[in-house]
Amino acid sequence: MHEIAGLPMLGHVLATASALDAAHIIPVVRHQKEILSDFINSFYPNAKIAEQDEISGTGRAVECGLKMLPSDFEGAVIVTSGDVPLLDVATLESLLEAHLEGNYAASVLTAIVEDPAGYGRVIRSHDGKFLQIIEDADADAEQLEISEVNAGIYVFDAALLQSALGTVSSHNAQGEKYLTDVAAELIQQGQRVQALAVTDNWLVAGINDRVQLAEVSAELNYRICEAWQRSGVTILDPSSTWIDVTVALGEDVTLMPGTHLRGFTRVGSGSKIGPEAEVIDSEIAENVVVSKSKVVSSKISDGAVVGPFAYLRAGTELGANGKIGSFVETKNAKIGSGSKIPHLSYVGDAEIGQDTNIGAGTIFANYDGVNKHSTKIGSNVRSGSHNVFVAPITIGDGAYTAAGAVIRKDVASGDLGMSVAPQRNLAGWVVANRPGTKSAEVSKTKN
């Protein structure tokens, strides 16, 4: 269930199968079957899950999967691995088309690689005809030198596949029932089998460790970025820009270096994201600027500005032409159009009207140690710097609050709220209480 570009590896394969418009999609699960089944049932409820029993091997996995098909099913069966996230619909369609047009019993997808270690080798006759696949553990020294390998993707005639599986044994180095043996069995039965090599090996790249996970992730991300660039999105540095497959971007969006767009994020045309910005599961409207900030499960309307160094947590809604500035954190806050929180503030569980300005260093004290409470601030309000709004509280339209005020009571529309005691200056305090300091010496010369 490791994720790549916003989906588990299995999610990419299931998405491709769904786009292929297959009559039946049958994932075969064994290890961590509960976790896999939960994901499949949640996102692909029409898929029919098959469980592999204690008998090991790819052949046995397919055998278990075939049991989920209707008894009268006829036609082609496509078999693929669950760890090839770059495999696309076009490749499967081409393989299926070649299979059906040639009336083959089986079609095998292969790849020519520089380092074939660990892969099953494709054995051909002197005239290039496919003969069989020898697994790495069963290959002799000469066969190990072959650079054409099995990609683990096949098309079979359903009836012939079912019949051949019944004759395949597990007498091999791994003690497993190999699906690769089916192809050789079909040839022995006089059936026609073809092997077609892909021209782009990344399409069939499997993932067996964290190194391969990182490599395939980087390649998929490069392709995602390239596709968006060709669609009218400006990406200044694709190598540092990461975009999930679930993200949607409008025309003339600009992504600066270090931008990460995750989950079901939508960015409207003309918006500029980054540098060093992360946006997760959020809706960004048109002509928005998000700079060096993190935005999670939030909505930002047209023309708004976020950052630098802002953190918009879940439930934040910023109205058109609004601003959330430097070192501001918001959570579950609905901020009206034209309203601004320029810097150094925490705004949680709040509603703010239109064209309101929140002064620097303002804290919305929403938690009393037991419960969360909300603050409602009207339109055209001006709060002073270093305010604390102790929720629950309401500030009326057009009200002002004084600098340094701790507001514990509602402020009516048009009123000025203040809680600061009159300033007192204690004459001679430094000389009397800090004798010998530089401050005291300077004070003496001034008095």
C-alpha positions as CSV (number, residue, x, y, z in Angstrom):
1,M,0.0,0.0,0.0
2,H,2.9,2.3,-0.4
3,E,1.8,5.5,-2.2
4,I,3.1,6.9,-5.3
5,A,1.8,10.2,-6.8
6,G,-1.1,10.2,-4.3
7,L,-2.4,6.7,-4.8
8,P,-1.3,3.3,-3.5
9,M,0.5,1.3,-6.1
10,L,-2.5,-1.0,-6.4
11,G,-4.7,2.1,-6.9
12,H,-2.8,3.0,-10.1
13,V,-3.3,-0.5,-11.5
14,L,-7.0,-0.6,-10.6
15,A,-7.5,2.8,-12.2
16,T,-5.9,1.6,-15.4
17,A,-8.0,-1.5,-15.4
18,S,-11.2,0.6,-14.8
19,A,-10.2,2.9,-17.7
20,L,-9.8,-0.2,-19.9
21,D,-13.6,-0.8,-19.4
22,A,-13.0,-4.4,-18.5
23,A,-16.1,-6.5,-17.9
24,H,-14.6,-7.9,-14.7
25,I,-11.8,-6.6,-12.5
26,I,-10.5,-9.2,-10.1
27,P,-7.7,-8.3,-7.7
28,V,-6.1,-11.3,-6.1
29,V,-5.0,-10.7,-2.5
30,R,-3.0,-12.7,0.0
31,H,-0.4,-10.9,2.1
32,Q,-2.1,-8.1,4.1
33,K,-5.4,-9.0,2.5
34,E,-7.5,-7.2,5.0
35,I,-5.8,-3.8,4.3
36,L,-5.9,-4.4,0.5
37,S,-9.6,-5.5,0.6
38,D,-10.6,-2.4,2.6
39,F,-9.0,-0.2,0.0
40,I,-10.5,-2.0,-2.9
41,N,-14.0,-2.1,-1.5
42,S,-13.8,1.6,-0.6
43,F,-12.6,2.9,-4.0
44,Y,-13.5,0.1,-6.5
45,P,-16.6,-1.5,-5.1
46,N,-17.4,-3.2,-8.4
47,A,-14.2,-5.2,-8.3
48,K,-14.5,-8.9,-7.3
49,I,-11.8,-9.7,-4.7
50,A,-10.2,-13.2,-4.9
51,E,-8.1,-14.6,-2.1
52,Q,-5.1,-16.8,-2.9
53,D,-4.8,-19.9,-0.8
54,E,-1.7,-21.4,0.8
55,I,-0.4,-22.6,-2.6
56,S,2.3,-20.1,-3.7
57,G,3.0,-18.7,-7.2
58,T,1.7,-16.4,-9.8
59,G,0.0,-19.3,-11.6
60,R,-2.0,-20.2,-8.5
61,A,-2.9,-16.5,-8.0
62,V,-4.5,-16.4,-11.5
63,E,-6.1,-19.8,-10.9
64,C,-7.8,-18.3,-7.8
65,G,-8.8,-15.2,-9.7
66,L,-10.4,-17.2,-12.5
67,K,-12.8,-18.7,-10.0
68,M,-14.5,-15.3,-9.7
69,L,-15.5,-15.2,-13.3
70,P,-18.9,-16.4,-14.5
71,S,-18.8,-20.1,-15.5
72,D,-19.8,-19.2,-19.0
73,F,-17.2,-16.5,-19.5
74,E,-15.5,-16.4,-22.9
75,G,-12.9,-14.0,-24.2
76,A,-9.6,-12.5,-23.3
77,V,-8.2,-12.3,-19.8
78,I,-5.6,-9.6,-19.1
79,V,-3.2,-10.4,-16.2
80,T,-1.0,-7.7,-14.6
81,S,1.0,-7.2,-11.4
82,G,-0.1,-4.9,-8.7
83,D,3.2,-3.0,-8.5
84,V,3.4,-1.5,-12.0
85,P,2.0,2.0,-11.5
86,L,3.2,3.5,-14.8
87,L,1.4,0.9,-16.9
88,D,-1.1,2.8,-19.0
89,V,-4.3,2.0,-20.8
90,A,-2.7,2.6,-24.3
91,T,-0.2,-0.2,-23.7
92,L,-2.8,-2.7,-22.6
93,E,-5.1,-1.8,-25.5
94,S,-2.2,-2.3,-27.9
95,L,-1.4,-5.7,-26.4
96,L,-5.0,-6.8,-26.4
97,E,-5.5,-5.6,-30.0
98,A,-2.4,-7.6,-31.2
99,H,-3.6,-10.6,-29.3
100,L,-7.1,-10.6,-30.8
101,E,-6.1,-9.8,-34.3
102,G,-3.5,-12.6,-34.4
103,N,-5.9,-15.0,-32.7
104,Y,-3.2,-16.0,-30.2
105,A,-3.7,-18.3,-27.2
106,A,-1.5,-16.0,-25.1
107,S,0.4,-12.8,-25.5
108,V,3.3,-11.8,-23.3
109,L,4.7,-8.4,-22.7
110,T,8.5,-8.2,-22.4
111,A,11.3,-5.7,-21.9
112,I,14.9,-5.4,-23.0
113,V,16.9,-4.3,-20.0
114,E,20.6,-3.7,-19.2
115,D,20.5,-5.6,-15.9
116,P,18.1,-8.6,-16.1
117,A,19.1,-10.1,-12.7
118,G,16.0,-11.3,-10.8
119,Y,13.7,-11.4,-13.9
120,G,12.4,-14.3,-15.8
121,R,14.3,-14.6,-19.2
122,V,12.4,-14.8,-22.5
123,I,13.6,-17.8,-24.5
124,R,13.1,-17.5,-28.3
125,S,14.0,-19.8,-31.2
126,H,16.7,-18.9,-33.8
127,D,14.0,-17.3,-36.0
128,G,12.7,-15.2,-33.1
129,K,9.6,-17.1,-32.2
130,F,8.7,-17.2,-28.5
131,L,9.4,-20.5,-26.8
132,Q,9.1,-20.1,-23.0
133,I,10.0,-18.0,-20.0
134,I,12.7,-19.3,-17.6
135,E,12.6,-17.8,-14.1
136,D,15.9,-16.4,-12.8
137,A,16.3,-19.1,-10.2
138,D,15.8,-21.9,-12.8
139,A,18.0,-20.4,-15.6
140,D,21.4,-21.8,-16.6
141,A,24.5,-19.7,-17.2
142,E,23.7,-19.2,-20.9
143,Q,20.1,-18.2,-20.2
144,L,21.1,-15.7,-17.5
145,E,22.9,-13.7,-20.2
146,I,19.6,-13.0,-22.0
147,S,18.6,-9.4,-21.7
148,E,14.9,-9.8,-22.7
149,V,12.8,-10.4,-19.6
150,N,9.2,-11.1,-18.7
151,A,7.3,-7.9,-17.8
152,G,4.7,-9.9,-15.9
153,I,1.8,-8.7,-18.1
154,Y,-0.2,-11.1,-20.3
155,V,-3.3,-11.6,-22.3
156,F,-4.8,-15.1,-22.4
157,D,-7.7,-16.8,-24.0
158,A,-9.8,-17.6,-20.9
159,A,-10.6,-21.2,-21.7
160,L,-7.1,-22.1,-22.8
161,L,-5.7,-20.4,-19.7
162,Q,-7.9,-22.4,-17.4
163,S,-7.0,-25.7,-19.2
164,A,-3.3,-25.0,-19.2
165,L,-3.2,-24.1,-15.5
166,G,-4.5,-27.5,-14.7
167,T,-1.4,-29.1,-16.1
168,V,1.2,-26.7,-14.6
169,S,3.2,-28.1,-11.6
170,S,5.3,-26.6,-8.9
171,H,8.4,-28.7,-9.6
172,N,10.9,-25.8,-9.8
173,A,13.5,-24.0,-7.7
174,Q,10.9,-21.9,-5.9
175,G,8.4,-24.7,-5.4
176,E,5.7,-22.4,-6.9
177,K,3.1,-22.7,-9.6
178,Y,4.5,-20.3,-12.2
179,L,2.1,-18.4,-14.6
180,T,5.1,-18.3,-17.0
181,D,4.8,-22.0,-17.4
182,V,1.4,-21.6,-19.0
183,A,2.9,-20.0,-22.1
184,A,5.2,-23.0,-22.7
185,E,2.4,-25.4,-22.0
186,L,0.2,-23.8,-24.6
187,I,3.0,-24.0,-27.2
188,Q,3.3,-27.7,-26.4
189,Q,-0.4,-28.1,-27.0
190,G,0.1,-26.5,-30.5
191,Q,-1.3,-23.1,-29.6
192,R,0.2,-19.8,-30.8
193,V,1.9,-17.6,-28.3
194,Q,3.6,-14.2,-29.0
195,A,5.9,-12.1,-27.0
196,L,6.0,-8.3,-27.6
197,A,8.7,-6.0,-26.2
198,V,7.7,-2.6,-24.9
199,T,9.7,0.4,-26.2
200,D,9.4,2.3,-22.8
201,N,10.6,0.1,-20.0
202,W,9.2,2.5,-17.3
203,L,5.7,1.4,-18.3
204,V,6.4,-2.1,-16.8
205,A,8.8,-1.1,-14.0
206,G,7.9,-3.1,-10.9
207,I,8.6,-2.0,-7.3
208,N,10.2,-4.4,-4.9
209,D,12.1,-2.0,-2.5
210,R,12.3,1.6,-1.3
211,V,15.0,2.4,-3.9
212,Q,12.7,1.3,-6.8
213,L,9.8,3.1,-5.1
214,A,11.8,6.4,-5.2
215,E,12.9,5.8,-8.8
216,V,9.5,5.0,-10.1
217,S,8.0,7.9,-8.1
218,A,10.4,10.4,-9.7
219,E,9.8,9.1,-13.2
220,L,6.0,9.2,-12.8
221,N,6.2,12.7,-11.3
222,Y,8.4,13.8,-14.3
223,R,5.7,12.6,-16.7
224,I,2.9,14.2,-14.7
225,C,4.8,17.6,-14.8
226,E,5.5,17.2,-18.5
227,A,1.8,16.5,-19.2
228,W,0.8,19.6,-17.3
229,Q,3.4,21.8,-19.0
230,R,2.1,20.7,-22.4
231,S,-1.4,21.7,-21.2
232,G,-0.4,25.3,-20.5
233,V,0.9,25.1,-16.9
234,T,4.3,26.8,-16.2
235,I,6.5,24.7,-14.0
236,L,9.9,26.4,-13.4
237,D,11.6,23.4,-11.9
238,P,10.0,20.0,-12.5
239,S,12.7,18.2,-10.5
240,S,11.6,19.9,-7.3
241,T,7.8,20.1,-8.1
242,W,5.6,17.2,-7.1
243,I,2.1,16.7,-8.3
244,D,-0.3,13.9,-7.5
245,V,-2.3,12.2,-10.2
246,T,-5.5,13.4,-8.5
247,V,-4.6,17.1,-8.8
248,A,-6.3,19.3,-11.4
249,L,-4.8,22.6,-12.7
250,G,-6.2,25.4,-14.8
251,E,-4.6,27.2,-17.7
252,D,-1.7,29.6,-17.0
253,V,-1.1,28.3,-13.5
254,T,2.5,28.9,-12.4
255,L,4.3,26.5,-10.1
256,M,7.5,27.7,-8.5
257,P,10.3,25.5,-7.3
258,G,9.6,23.4,-4.3
259,T,5.8,23.2,-4.9
260,H,4.0,20.1,-3.7
261,L,0.4,19.6,-4.8
262,R,-1.2,16.6,-3.0
263,G,-4.5,14.8,-2.9
264,F,-7.7,16.2,-4.5
265,T,-6.3,19.7,-4.9
266,R,-7.7,22.0,-7.6
267,V,-5.9,25.2,-8.7
268,G,-7.7,27.8,-10.9
269,S,-6.2,29.5,-13.9
270,G,-3.7,32.3,-13.4
271,S,-2.8,31.3,-9.9
272,K,0.8,31.2,-8.7
273,I,1.9,28.5,-6.2
274,G,5.3,28.6,-4.5
275,P,8.1,28.7,-4.1
276,E,8.3,26.1,-1.3
277,A,4.5,25.6,-0.9
278,E,2.5,22.5,-0.1
279,V,-1.2,22.3,-0.9
280,I,-3.2,19.3,0.2
281,D,-6.8,18.5,-0.7
282,S,-7.6,22.1,-1.2
283,E,-9.5,24.3,-3.7
284,I,-7.5,27.3,-5.0
285,A,-9.5,29.6,-7.2
286,E,-8.2,31.9,-10.0
287,N,-5.4,34.4,-9.7
288,V,-4.4,33.3,-6.2
289,V,-0.9,33.6,-4.8
290,V,0.4,31.0,-2.3
291,S,4.0,31.5,-1.3
292,K,6.1,29.4,1.1
293,S,3.1,28.2,2.9
294,K,1.1,25.0,3.8
295,V,-2.6,24.7,2.9
296,V,-4.6,21.7,4.0
297,S,-8.3,21.0,3.3
298,S,-9.0,24.7,2.7
299,K,-10.7,26.9,0.1
300,I,-9.1,30.1,-1.3
301,S,-11.2,32.4,-3.5
302,D,-10.2,34.5,-6.5
303,G,-7.4,37.0,-6.1
304,A,-6.5,36.0,-2.5
305,V,-2.9,36.1,-1.2
306,V,-1.4,33.6,1.2
307,G,2.1,33.7,2.8
308,P,4.9,33.7,3.0
309,F,5.1,31.3,6.0
310,A,1.4,30.8,6.6
311,Y,-0.3,27.6,7.7
312,L,-3.9,27.1,6.6
313,R,-5.3,24.1,8.4
314,A,-8.5,22.2,7.7
315,G,-11.7,24.2,7.4
316,T,-10.1,27.5,6.4
317,E,-12.0,29.5,3.8
318,L,-10.4,32.7,2.5
319,G,-12.7,35.1,0.6
320,A,-11.9,36.9,-2.7
321,N,-9.0,39.3,-2.5
322,G,-8.4,38.4,1.1
323,K,-5.0,37.9,2.7
324,I,-3.4,35.6,5.1
325,G,0.2,36.8,5.6
326,S,3.4,35.9,7.3
327,F,3.4,33.6,10.3
328,V,-0.3,33.3,10.4
329,E,-2.1,30.0,11.3
330,T,-5.8,29.5,10.7
331,K,-8.0,26.6,11.5
332,N,-11.8,26.2,10.8
333,A,-11.9,29.9,10.0
334,K,-14.2,31.5,7.4
335,I,-12.7,34.8,6.3
336,G,-14.7,37.2,4.2
337,S,-13.7,38.8,0.9
338,G,-11.2,41.6,1.2
339,S,-10.4,40.8,4.8
340,K,-6.7,40.6,5.8
341,I,-4.8,38.9,8.6
342,P,-1.3,40.2,7.6
343,H,1.0,38.7,10.1
344,L,1.9,36.9,13.4
345,S,-1.6,35.7,14.3
346,Y,-3.6,32.6,15.2
347,V,-7.2,32.5,14.0
348,G,-9.1,29.3,15.0
349,D,-12.8,28.6,15.0
350,A,-13.7,32.0,13.7
351,E,-16.0,33.8,11.3
352,I,-14.7,37.1,9.9
353,G,-16.8,39.4,7.7
354,Q,-15.8,41.4,4.7
355,D,-13.0,44.1,4.5
356,T,-11.9,43.5,8.1
357,N,-8.3,43.9,9.2
358,I,-6.8,41.8,12.0
359,G,-3.8,43.5,13.6
360,A,-0.4,41.9,14.0
361,G,0.1,39.5,16.9
362,T,-3.6,38.8,17.4
363,I,-4.7,35.5,19.0
364,F,-8.1,34.0,18.9
365,A,-8.2,32.1,22.2
366,N,-10.7,29.4,21.2
367,Y,-9.9,26.7,23.8
368,D,-10.7,26.8,27.5
369,G,-9.0,23.6,28.3
370,V,-12.1,21.5,27.8
371,N,-14.1,22.8,24.9
372,K,-13.5,24.8,21.7
373,H,-15.5,28.1,21.2
374,S,-16.0,30.3,18.2
375,T,-15.3,34.0,17.6
376,K,-17.5,36.1,15.3
377,I,-16.1,39.3,13.9
378,G,-18.2,41.5,11.6
379,S,-17.3,43.4,8.4
380,N,-15.1,46.5,8.3
381,V,-13.7,45.8,11.7
382,R,-10.3,47.1,12.7
383,S,-8.5,45.2,15.5
384,G,-5.4,46.6,17.1
385,S,-2.1,44.9,17.3
386,H,-1.5,42.3,19.9
387,N,-5.2,41.6,20.6
388,V,-6.5,38.5,22.3
389,F,-10.1,37.5,21.5
390,V,-11.3,35.2,24.3
391,A,-14.1,33.1,22.8
392,P,-17.0,32.8,22.7
393,I,-17.2,36.4,21.6
394,T,-18.8,38.6,18.9
395,I,-17.4,41.9,17.5
396,G,-20.0,43.9,15.6
397,D,-19.6,45.5,12.1
398,G,-17.4,48.5,12.0
399,A,-16.1,48.1,15.5
400,Y,-12.5,48.9,16.6
401,T,-10.3,47.3,19.3
402,A,-7.4,49.0,20.9
403,A,-3.8,47.8,20.6
404,G,-2.9,45.3,23.4
405,A,-6.5,44.7,24.3
406,V,-7.7,41.4,25.8
407,I,-11.3,41.3,24.6
408,R,-13.5,39.1,26.9
409,K,-16.9,40.8,26.2
410,D,-18.8,41.4,23.0
411,V,-18.1,44.7,21.2
412,A,-21.1,46.3,19.6
413,S,-21.1,47.7,16.1
414,G,-19.2,51.0,15.9
415,D,-17.8,50.7,19.4
416,L,-14.1,50.8,20.5
417,G,-13.1,47.8,22.7
418,M,-10.2,48.3,25.0
419,S,-8.9,46.7,28.2
420,V,-5.5,48.4,28.7
421,A,-4.9,50.3,32.0
422,P,-3.6,53.9,31.7
423,Q,0.2,53.9,31.3
424,R,2.3,54.9,34.3
425,N,5.9,56.2,34.1
426,L,7.9,55.8,37.4
427,A,10.4,58.7,37.5
428,G,14.0,57.7,38.3
429,W,13.2,54.0,38.6
430,V,16.3,52.9,36.6
431,V,18.8,54.9,38.6
432,A,17.2,53.7,41.9
433,N,16.8,50.1,41.0
434,R,19.5,49.3,38.5
435,P,22.5,51.3,39.8
436,G,25.8,50.8,38.0
437,T,24.2,49.7,34.8
438,K,24.8,51.4,31.5
439,S,21.1,52.3,31.4
440,A,21.5,54.1,34.7
441,E,24.6,56.0,33.6
442,V,22.9,57.1,30.5
443,S,19.8,58.1,32.4
444,K,21.9,60.3,34.8
445,T,23.3,62.3,31.8
446,K,19.8,62.9,30.4
447,N,18.3,64.2,33.7
